[in-house]
Amino acid sequence: MKQIKLTIDNKTIEVPEGTTVYKTAKEMDIDIPVLCYMDLKDLNIENKPGGCRICSVEIEGRHNLAPSCSTYVSEGMVVRTNSMRVINARRTVMELILSDHPKDCLICPKSGTCDLQNMAIKLGIREIPGQEYAEVSTYRLDTSPSIIRNMDKCIMCRRCETMCNDFQTVGALHAVNRGFQAVVAPAFEMNLEHSPCTYCGQCVAVCPTGALTEVDHTPKVIQALSDPAKTVVVQTAPAVRAALGEEFGLKPGTRVTGKMVTALKNLGFDYVFDTDFAADLTIMEEGTEFLDRLTRHLKGDREVKLPILTSCCPGWVNFFEYHFPELKDIPSTARSPQQMFGSIAKSYFAEKIGVDRKEMVVVSVMPCLAKKYECQRDEFKVDGNPDVDYSISTRELAHLIKQANMDLVDMPDSEFDAPLGESTGAGVIFGATGGVIEAATRTAYEVHTGKELESVDFKQLRGMDGIRSASVDFDGLEIRIGIAHGLGNARKLLEEIKEGNSEYHAIEIMACPGGCIGGGGQPLHHGDSNILKARTKAIYEEDEEKTLRKSHENPYVIKLYEEFLDKPMSEKAHQLLHTHYFGRKKKVFEV
């Protein structure tokens, strides 16, 4: 590739043709401030609209200042990043942005983690001249079950649009209007709830301001914990324990399972359980369903729906219900672990401890914002009472712990409560891309062949590639497996199924990068694959340390079937642990 020689701040460098000025300066350790720019190179996503102009630089021979994030180097180019003209321009741009921005920083959900606030501090903005002439916009607050849009705080960086359209291919967000009225909003000026939004939360994860935030359930959780008449139960997803410590200054990938349990007990939860238990239960149901479909297929039944698709991820479920409603009979009917847990907690466990389900409050701690929507779906309610009452994110749990004046780092370790706190290593790995299908494979292999696995580690199913393929030998029967994380990658596999070209027997899909460990409710990772890899490593380390590593060996799951459910896919299991799906597109356009 052709090399380009240029000078930045009196320093000469050679870089490949096609490199931007911003990336060149970064390679030289020259700091150019950015606001709208976002580089998620590990996801092959780069947002460089050159819109905010905070990254402007002075280029010799060019009359106007240039946005460094979208300006490419040329031979002999001379750049200045630190002239008074540049500094003055950046300050002026920031003042203009702030002139149309609300001044409610004290109560803004993003206060303290707001890129706009941090940039204003960095540029030394202490007053906003000319604010009286600004055309201040006011928009209706858009509140969905999972995400809140406050367009008064949108600065048109378009990061959310890039994640929604380029990475996830959902198409829920688009730039509309011009000037002070310009914002990123759902198509046709709909609200999020009636748009193609999947509630995956990746837009929230990259928004630099308070324009996109999660619906905060912690006030309702605090209210429930304060009510002596309520029995409050909490479940924690596997990805949470691998990331929660980051909110308290610990390195990514530091496992805080026992400390988290102690913190939850100190907060006043009556029972602290593990969603991993329900993940093991999910494998029993989903694995049995897969083997039933596979067996009928092998016997020549061509009406059988294969490949079977995993159904644990609500963002992914929302995606296929809207974009591929004609395929809604292909995914497994098994509920997600969150919803299986809630159903069992408010039936089997409530019965065991003599509590009416209406007096039990089930709270979930999830890495995912789509879980907030999932627990509100009507099919997961009994006479209007939800199986899971409230879902809070990893970030929300961290805030709740800090509000209670506790330091997670100093917490001693505690064990989950029985009986819904016992899990196997197979349940733990649900938090990483490829983990659900690996857990299912461990059980399906032994049930199908009647033989014990020599090794439970199916490493061919692991990795961070967006789409992966693998084959597993079921004692002479080749099972072809597909795996995807990111809805843009999922779309490619669904198109193959739709066209009748899919070669797979089973496919696992997760909406977020890296799976649940990169969920929209996790501590912000900014697309850093090293953070995602560290969290994944923590998940698999916990799996390796487990005495039991196959879901069908969980003694409490076995007891649950003996005492309550009879067997996988029984009539009672169908009633409590399975669901059905809906085509959402027609509903959207009828609004």
C-alpha positions in Angstrom: 0.0 0.0 0.0 1.2 3.5 -0.9 2.7 5.4 2.0 1.9 9.1 2.6 4.3 11.5 4.2 2.9 14.4 6.2 3.6 16.7 9.1 1.4 17.2 12.2 2.5 19.7 14.8 6.0 19.9 13.4 6.4 16.1 13.5 6.8 14.1 10.4 5.3 10.7 9.9 4.5 8.2 7.1 1.1 6.4 7.1 -0.8 4.2 4.6 -2.9 6.0 2.0 -6.5 6.2 3.2 -5.7 7.0 6.8 -7.5 9.9 8.4 -5.8 12.8 10.1 -7.3 11.8 13.4 -5.9 8.3 13.3 -2.5 9.6 12.2 -2.4 12.0 15.1 -3.5 9.2 17.5 -0.6 7.1 16.2 1.7 10.0 17.1 0.2 10.3 20.6 -1.3 13.7 19.7 -4.6 14.1 21.4 -7.4 15.5 19.3 -10.7 15.8 21.2 -13.6 14.0 19.6 -17.3 13.9 20.4 -19.3 12.4 17.5 -16.5 10.1 16.4 -16.6 6.5 17.5 -14.2 3.7 16.5 -15.4 0.2 17.3 -12.7 -1.5 15.2 -13.3 -4.9 16.7 -16.9 -4.8 15.5 -15.9 -3.2 12.1 -17.9 -0.1 13.0 -16.6 3.4 12.6 -18.8 6.5 13.1 -17.1 9.5 11.5 -19.7 11.9 10.2 -17.5 14.9 10.8 -20.6 16.6 12.2 -19.7 18.2 15.5 -16.4 19.7 14.4 -14.9 19.4 17.8 -12.0 17.5 16.2 -11.3 20.3 13.7 -7.7 21.0 12.7 -5.9 23.5 10.6 -4.4 22.3 7.3 -1.9 24.5 5.4 -3.3 25.8 2.2 -6.9 25.1 3.2 -9.1 28.1 3.9 -11.5 26.3 6.3 -10.8 24.2 9.3 -11.2 20.4 8.6 -12.8 17.7 10.7 -9.8 15.3 11.4 -12.0 12.3 11.8 -13.2 12.3 8.2 -10.3 14.1 6.5 -7.8 11.8 4.8 -4.1 12.4 4.6 -2.4 13.5 1.4 1.3 13.8 0.4 3.1 16.7 2.0 0.1 17.7 4.1 0.9 20.0 7.0 -1.5 19.9 9.9 -1.8 22.0 13.1 -4.0 20.6 15.9 -3.1 23.2 18.6 -3.2 26.6 17.0 -5.3 29.4 18.7 -7.6 29.3 15.7 -8.3 25.6 16.3 -8.7 26.0 20.0 -11.1 29.0 19.5 -13.1 27.1 17.0 -13.5 24.1 19.3 -14.7 26.3 22.1 -17.1 28.1 19.9 -18.6 24.8 18.6 -19.0 23.5 22.1 -20.7 26.7 23.2 -23.1 26.4 20.3 -23.9 22.8 21.2 -24.5 23.7 24.8 -26.7 26.7 23.9 -29.3 24.2 22.7 -28.8 21.7 25.5 -30.8 21.3 28.8 -29.0 22.5 32.0 -30.3 19.7 34.2 -26.9 18.0 34.8 -27.6 17.5 38.5 -30.5 15.1 37.8 -29.5 13.7 34.3 -29.1 9.9 34.3 -25.8 10.3 32.4 -24.3 12.9 34.8 -20.7 11.8 35.7 -20.5 9.6 32.6 -21.5 12.2 30.0 -19.1 12.7 27.1 -20.5 16.2 26.4 -20.1 17.2 30.1 -16.5 15.9 30.1 -15.7 17.7 26.9 -17.0 21.0 28.2 -14.8 20.6 31.2 -11.8 19.7 29.0 -12.3 22.8 26.8 -12.7 25.0 29.8 -16.3 26.2 29.0 -17.6 28.2 32.0 -20.2 30.3 30.3 -22.3 30.2 27.1 -22.3 33.5 25.3 -25.2 34.2 22.9 -27.5 31.7 24.5 -30.3 34.2 24.4 -30.3 34.0 20.6 -30.3 30.2 20.4 -33.4 28.4 19.1 -33.9 26.0 22.0 -35.8 22.9 20.9 -38.3 21.0 23.0 -39.4 17.5 22.2 -41.8 15.1 23.8 -40.1 12.5 26.0 -40.3 9.1 24.4 -40.5 6.3 27.0 -40.6 2.7 25.9 -40.5 -0.4 28.3 -36.7 -0.4 28.1 -35.3 2.8 26.7 -36.0 6.5 27.2 -35.3 9.0 24.4 -34.8 12.6 25.5 -34.2 14.4 22.2 -33.6 17.7 24.0 -30.2 16.2 24.8 -29.5 14.8 21.3 -26.3 16.4 19.8 -26.6 14.6 16.4 -23.5 12.6 16.9 -25.3 9.8 15.2 -23.5 7.1 17.1 -26.8 5.4 17.9 -27.8 5.5 14.3 -24.5 3.7 13.3 -25.0 1.0 15.9 -28.7 0.5 15.1 -28.4 0.5 11.3 -24.8 -0.6 10.5 -24.1 -3.2 13.2 -27.5 -4.4 14.2 -29.3 -3.6 10.8 -32.5 -2.9 12.8 -33.3 0.4 11.2 -35.1 1.9 14.2 -33.2 5.3 14.2 -32.6 7.9 11.5 -31.5 11.5 11.3 -34.4 13.9 10.7 -34.8 17.6 10.3 -32.0 20.3 10.0 -30.5 23.0 12.1 -31.6 23.3 15.7 -34.5 20.9 15.0 -32.1 18.1 13.8 -32.3 14.9 15.9 -32.0 11.1 15.5 -35.4 9.6 15.8 -37.5 6.5 14.7 -38.6 6.4 11.1 -41.9 8.1 10.3 -41.6 10.0 13.6 -42.9 7.0 15.5 -41.9 6.4 19.1 -39.6 3.6 20.0 -42.3 1.3 21.2 -44.0 1.3 17.8 -40.8 1.2 15.8 -38.6 -1.8 14.8 -36.5 -1.2 18.0 -35.5 -4.5 19.6 -34.5 -2.8 22.9 -31.0 -4.4 22.7 -29.6 -1.2 24.2 -26.6 -0.8 22.0 -27.7 2.7 21.2 -27.7 3.5 25.0 -24.3 2.0 25.3 -22.7 4.4 22.8 -24.8 7.6 23.4 -22.4 10.3 24.7 -25.2 12.3 26.5 -28.5 11.6 28.3 -30.4 11.5 25.0 -30.7 7.7 25.3 -30.9 6.0 28.7 -32.4 2.9 30.2 -35.7 2.8 32.1 -34.6 2.8 35.7 -36.4 0.1 37.8 -34.4 0.7 41.0 -36.9 3.0 42.7 -39.5 0.3 42.4 -37.1 -2.3 43.7 -36.3 -0.1 46.7 -40.0 0.3 47.3 -40.5 -3.5 47.3 -37.5 -4.1 49.6 -39.1 -1.5 52.0 -42.4 -3.3 52.1 -42.5 -6.0 55.0 -45.5 -7.6 53.4 -43.5 -8.6 50.3 -41.2 -11.5 49.8 -38.5 -10.2 47.4 -36.5 -12.6 45.4 -33.6 -11.7 43.1 -31.9 -13.6 40.3 -28.6 -12.7 38.7 -27.5 -13.5 35.2 -24.1 -15.1 34.5 -22.6 -12.1 32.6 -23.3 -9.8 35.5 -20.7 -11.4 37.8 -18.0 -11.0 35.1 -18.5 -7.2 34.7 -20.0 -5.7 37.9 -16.5 -5.3 39.4 -15.6 -2.8 36.7 -18.0 -0.3 38.3 -16.0 -0.5 41.5 -12.5 -0.1 39.9 -11.7 -3.7 39.4 -10.1 -5.0 36.2 -12.4 -6.3 33.4 -12.9 -10.0 33.9 -12.6 -10.0 37.7 -15.2 -12.4 39.0 -17.2 -11.0 41.9 -19.9 -13.8 42.2 -19.6 -14.2 46.0 -19.2 -10.5 46.7 -22.3 -9.8 44.6 -24.3 -12.3 46.5 -23.3 -10.7 49.8 -24.2 -7.2 48.5 -27.6 -8.4 47.4 -28.3 -10.0 50.8 -27.1 -6.8 52.6 -29.6 -4.8 50.4 -32.4 -6.8 52.0 -33.4 -9.4 49.4 -35.1 -12.3 51.1 -33.6 -14.9 48.7 -30.7 -14.5 46.4 -30.8 -17.0 43.5 -28.9 -17.6 40.3 -30.3 -17.3 36.8 -27.8 -20.1 36.0 -30.2 -22.5 37.6 -32.8 -21.5 35.1 -30.2 -21.7 32.3 -29.7 -25.4 33.2 -33.5 -25.7 33.1 -33.6 -24.1 29.7 -31.1 -26.6 28.4 -33.4 -29.5 29.6 -36.3 -28.0 27.7 -34.6 -26.6 24.7 -32.3 -29.6 24.3 -35.2 -32.0 24.5 -37.1 -30.0 21.9 -34.0 -30.1 19.6 -33.6 -33.9 20.0 -37.3 -34.4 19.3 -37.1 -32.3 16.1 -33.9 -34.0 15.0 -35.2 -37.5 15.6 -38.4 -36.8 13.6 -36.3 -35.3 10.8 -34.0 -38.4 10.7 -37.1 -40.6 10.4 -38.2 -38.7 7.3 -40.6 -36.1 8.7 -40.0 -33.2 6.3 -42.5 -31.0 8.2 -40.1 -30.6 11.1 -38.7 -27.1 11.5 -34.9 -27.2 11.3 -32.6 -25.6 12.1 -33.8 -24.9 15.6 -32.9 -21.4 16.8 -32.1 -20.6 20.4 -34.6 -18.3 22.1 -32.8 -17.0 25.2 -32.1 -13.5 23.9 -35.1 -11.1 24.0 -33.4 -8.6 21.7 -33.0 -11.3 19.1 -36.6 -12.5 19.6 -37.9 -9.0 19.1 -35.8 -8.8 15.9 -37.2 -11.9 14.2 -40.7 -11.1 15.3 -40.5 -7.8 13.4 -38.2 -8.6 10.5 -38.8 -12.3 9.9 -42.3 -13.1 11.2 -42.7 -15.9 8.6 -40.0 -17.8 10.5 -41.5 -17.5 13.9 -42.2 -21.3 14.1 -38.5 -22.1 13.8 -37.0 -20.8 17.1 -37.3 -23.0 20.2 -40.4 -22.4 22.2 -38.4 -22.5 25.4 -38.6 -19.3 27.4 -35.5 -17.4 28.3 -33.8 -18.3 31.6 -35.1 -15.0 33.1 -38.7 -16.0 32.4 -38.3 -19.6 33.3 -36.9 -18.6 36.7 -39.8 -16.2 37.3 -42.4 -18.8 36.5 -40.8 -21.4 38.7 -40.2 -18.9 41.5 -43.8 -17.8 41.6 -45.2 -21.4 41.4 -42.9 -24.1 42.7 -40.9 -22.0 45.1 -43.8 -19.8 46.3 -45.7 -23.0 47.0 -42.7 -24.5 49.0 -42.5 -21.4 51.3 -46.2 -20.8 51.5 -46.3 -17.4 49.8 -49.0 -16.3 47.4 -47.5 -15.3 44.1 -49.0 -11.8 44.3 -47.1 -11.2 47.5 -43.8 -12.3 45.9 -41.7 -9.8 44.0 -39.2 -11.3 41.6 -36.3 -9.0 40.5 -33.7 -9.9 37.9 -30.2 -8.4 37.5 -29.4 -8.6 33.8 -26.7 -7.4 31.4 -29.5 -6.6 29.0 -32.0 -3.8 28.5 -34.4 -5.9 26.4 -35.1 -7.9 29.5 -37.0 -4.9 30.9 -39.4 -5.3 27.9 -39.4 -9.1 28.0 -40.7 -9.3 31.6 -43.6 -7.0 30.7 -44.9 -9.2 27.8 -48.5 -10.3 28.5 -47.7 -14.0 27.8 -45.4 -14.0 30.9 -48.2 -13.0 33.3 -50.7 -14.9 35.3 -54.0 -13.0 35.8 -52.0 -9.8 35.1 -49.3 -10.6 37.6 -45.9 -10.8 35.9 -43.5 -13.8 36.5 -40.7 -11.3 36.8 -41.7 -8.0 38.2 -38.6 -5.8 37.6 -35.4 -6.1 35.7 -32.4 -3.9 36.5 -29.1 -3.7 34.6 -25.6 -4.4 35.8 -25.1 -0.6 35.9 -28.3 -0.1 38.0 -27.2 -2.7 40.5 -23.8 -1.0 40.9 -25.6 2.3 41.5 -27.9 0.7 44.0 -25.0 -0.8 45.9 -23.2 2.6 46.0 -26.4 4.3 47.2 -26.4 1.8 50.1 -22.9 3.0 51.0 -21.3 -0.4 50.3 -18.0 -1.1 48.6 -18.2 -4.3 46.6 -14.4 -4.7 46.7 -14.5 -5.2 50.5 -17.4 -7.6 50.5 -16.8 -11.2 51.8 -18.0 -14.0 49.6 -21.4 -15.7 50.2 -23.2 -18.6 48.5 -26.4 -18.4 46.5 -29.5 -19.7 48.4 -31.1 -23.1 47.6 -32.9 -24.5 45.8 -32.8 -22.1 42.9 -29.2 -21.0 43.4 -27.5 -24.3 42.4 -26.1 -24.4 38.8 -23.6 -26.2 36.6 -20.9 -24.8 34.5 -23.2 -25.2 31.5 -25.5 -22.6 33.0 -22.6 -20.1 33.5 -21.4 -20.1 29.9 -24.8 -18.8 28.7 -23.2 -15.3 29.2 -20.8 -15.7 26.2 -21.5 -16.0 22.5 -21.5 -19.7 21.7 -22.2 -20.6 25.4 -25.9 -21.6 25.0 -25.3 -24.0 22.1 -22.2 -25.5 23.9 -24.3 -26.1 27.0 -27.0 -27.7 24.9 -24.5 -29.8 23.1 -23.1 -31.2 26.4 -26.5 -32.5 27.4 -27.9 -33.4 23.9 -24.8 -35.5 23.1 -25.2 -37.7 26.3 -29.0 -38.0 26.0 -28.9 -38.9 22.3 -25.9 -41.3 22.4 -26.3 -42.7 25.9 -22.6 -42.2 26.3 -20.6 -40.0 28.7 -18.6 -37.2 27.1 -14.8 -37.6 27.4 -14.5 -33.8 27.3 -17.2 -31.2 27.9 -15.2 -28.4 26.3 -16.4 -27.8 22.8 -13.9 -25.1 21.9 -14.8 -25.2 18.3 -18.0 -23.4 19.3 -16.2 -20.5 21.0 -14.7 -17.3 19.6 -15.5 -13.7 18.7 -16.1 -13.9 14.9 -19.5 -12.5 14.1 -20.6 -15.7 12.3 -19.1 -19.1 13.1 -19.8 -22.6 11.9 -18.9 -25.9 13.6 -19.6 -29.6 13.4 -20.0 -31.9 16.4 -19.8 -35.7 16.1 -22.8 -37.3 17.9 -21.3 -40.8 17.8 -21.4 -41.0 14.0 -24.1 -38.4 13.4 -22.7 -35.0 12.3 -24.5 -32.1 13.9 -23.9 -28.8 12.1 -24.1 -25.7 14.2 -24.2 -22.0 13.4 -23.5 -19.2 15.8 -23.9 -15.4 15.4 -23.7 -12.4 17.7 -24.9 -9.0 16.5 -28.2 -8.8 14.7 -26.6 -7.8 11.4 -24.9 -11.2 11.4 -28.1 -12.9 12.5 -29.9 -11.4 9.5 -27.5 -13.2 7.2 -28.3 -16.6 8.7 -32.0 -15.9 8.7 -31.9 -15.0 5.0 -30.3 -18.4 4.3 -33.1 -20.1 6.2 -35.7 -18.1 4.4 -34.2 -19.0 1.0 -33.9 -22.7 2.0 -30.1 -22.7 1.9 -29.2 -23.2 5.5 -27.0 -26.2 6.2 -27.4 -26.1 10.0 -29.3 -28.3 12.4 -29.1 -25.7 15.2 -28.2 -22.0 15.4 -27.4 -19.8 18.4 -28.0 -16.1 18.1 -27.2 -13.3 20.5 -28.1 -9.7 19.8 -25.1 -8.0 21.5 -21.3 -8.1 20.7 -19.8 -11.0 22.5 -23.2 -12.2 23.7 -24.6 -11.1 27.1 -21.1 -10.0 28.3 -21.4 -7.1 25.8 -25.1 -6.3 26.7 -26.6 -2.9 26.6 -26.9 -2.8 30.4 -23.3 -3.7 31.2 -20.5 -1.3 32.3 -19.6 0.6 29.1 -16.9 -1.2 27.1 -16.7 1.3 24.1 -16.2 -1.6 21.7 -12.9 -2.7 23.3 -12.6 -6.3 22.5 -10.0 -6.8 25.2 -12.7 -6.0 27.8 -15.2 -8.4 26.1 -12.5 -11.1 25.9 -11.7 -10.6 29.6 -15.3 -11.0 30.6 -15.6 -14.1 28.4 -12.5 -15.6 30.0 -14.0 -15.1 33.5 -17.2 -16.9 32.4 -15.3 -20.0 31.2 -13.0 -20.0 34.2 -16.1 -20.3 36.5 -17.4 -23.1 34.3 -14.1 -25.0 34.7 -14.1 -24.6 38.4 -17.6 -26.1 38.8 -17.9 -29.7 40.0 -20.9 -30.3 37.7 -20.6 -29.0 34.2 -23.7 -30.5 32.4 -27.2 -29.2 32.9 -28.8 -32.6 33.3 -26.6 -33.3 36.3 -27.9 -30.4 38.3 -29.5 -32.2 41.4 -32.0 -29.4 42.0 -33.2 -29.4 38.4 -33.6 -33.2 38.7 -35.6 -32.7 41.9 -37.7 -30.0 40.3 -38.8 -32.4 37.6 -39.4 -35.2 40.1 -41.5 -33.0 42.5 -43.2 -30.6 40.1 -42.7 -30.8 36.4 -42.7 -34.6 35.7 -40.3 -34.5 32.7 -39.0 -32.1 30.0 -41.6 -31.0 27.5 -44.4 -32.4 29.7 -47.8 -30.7 29.7 -46.9 -28.8 32.9 -43.5 -27.9 31.6 -45.1 -26.5 28.4 -47.4 -24.4 30.5 -44.7 -22.9 32.7 -41.5 -23.0 30.6 -42.5 -22.5 27.0 -44.0 -19.7 24.9 -45.1 -18.6 21.4 -44.1 -15.7 19.2 -45.9 -13.0 17.3 -45.4 -11.2 14.0 -44.9 -7.6 15.0 -44.6 -5.7 11.7 -48.3 -5.5 11.0 -48.9 -4.2 14.4 -46.3 -1.5 14.0 -47.7 -0.1 10.8 -51.3 -0.2 12.1 -50.3 2.4 14.8 
